[in-house]
Amino acid sequence: MADQQVKIPVSTPVIVTVGILAGFLSGMFGVGGGILIVPGLVILARMDQRLAHGTSLAAVLPIALSTFFTYLSHDHVDWPVAFWLALGAVLGAVLGTKLLQVLPHKALALGFSGMLLGTAARLFMGSSGSGRPDVDVAMAAGLLLVGLVTGTLAGLLGVGGGVVMVPAMMVLFSIPPVIAKGTSAGVMICTSISGTIRNRKKSNADMRSAMILGCSGIVAAIAGGWISTRMDDTLSNVLFACLLVVVATRLLLEVRNSH
């Protein structure tokens, strides 16, 4: 069913270009790249919005893998933090799917946009990402909650988890930006796998386009990760804050155009 929905002529060069840009974004910021992939598929490849979300999630896997191993090669992954975030995110993704038909999308999008803008303002002012404390019960619960919120919002709004996880790690848990990005990439591998399994069961992913997108973004993700590991923390915070503003603006425009 999914394949039949996208048999409108889809330009492979367009998909490859979207994949390269999304890969670079993922490598630079530790996000999934869905904020580029979804509008790219909908606007340029004329794909159905829901199918574009499922396809984007599948395409994130190879991109997230290449991003993750780039950061891992520089020892920029916090494994205990990744574990608790991933556990919460996988549970949240399931919850988000179940709540999709219940909660008001407009109110969620507006609230989430406000949260992103507030986080961006905090990052513009600077973040004390000097190193986290030991993971105790309270911190594990906090990370689990962040992961749960991340997965739920991803399922409800089609927003990549990295735009929640990375600033949360920096602002709430004092994790340096480069380690937050590498850890986020690791978590996204888990959420991409679990989400894609569910989407395939519902025929809500064009796996051919996802494969082209993902493979196109691998080298760009490695390049973006290489640049990020050498970037000054202050510049990293400012650039990530700009990314959050872009994501919030996109959500607000979607809300406006849907009415």
C-alpha positions, 0 to 999 in steps of 0.5 A: 500500500505504501509503495502505491502511494508514492508511485507518482514520479519521484525524482531520485536526485531530489531524494538524494539531495534531501538525504545529503542535507539531512545527513549533514544536519544530523551529524552537526547537531545529533538530530534525526534530520526529519525536520528536513526529510519530512517537508522535502518528501511532502513538498518536493516529492509530493508524498503523503504527510503521514507516509513521509513521517514513516519514511523519514523515521526509516531513513534516520537509521543509517544516518543515525548509525553513521553519526553515532559512530563518528562521535563514538570514535572520539569517545563522545557518547555517554552510555548510562545517559543513552540507556535511560533516554533510549528506554524512555524514548521507546516507551514514549514512541508507543505512547505517542502512537496511541495518543495520536488520535486522542490529543489535540494536535494544534494545542500540542504543536503550539505548546511544543513550539513555545518550549523550543523557543524558550530552550533556544533563548536559554541556549543563546544566553549560554549553557553550563555544559561542563560535565554531568553528576553521577547518574543516581536514582533522581537523574535516571528518573529525569532522563527516563522522563526526557526520553518519554517526552521525546518519544511521545512528541516524535510520535505525535508531531513527527519531530525528531527526538534530537531537538528535545534530547540534545538541549535537555541534556545540555541545560538540565544535566550539564552535559557538554554539547558534543557529548549530548549530540553523540548520545542523542544519535545513539538513542535515535538508532533505538527509536528509529528501529522500533518506530519503523517496525510499527510503521512497516506493519501499518504499511506506513513507510516507503522503504525504497525512498528511505533507503535512498535517503539514508544511504545518501546522508551517510557521508554527509553525516560523518562530515557534519559529525567531524565538524561538530567534534571540533566546534567551540561549545558557545558556537555550538549552542548558538547554532543549535538555538537557531535550529530550534527556532527554525523547528518551532517556526515550521510547526507554527506555520503548519498549525496556521496552514492547517486552518 
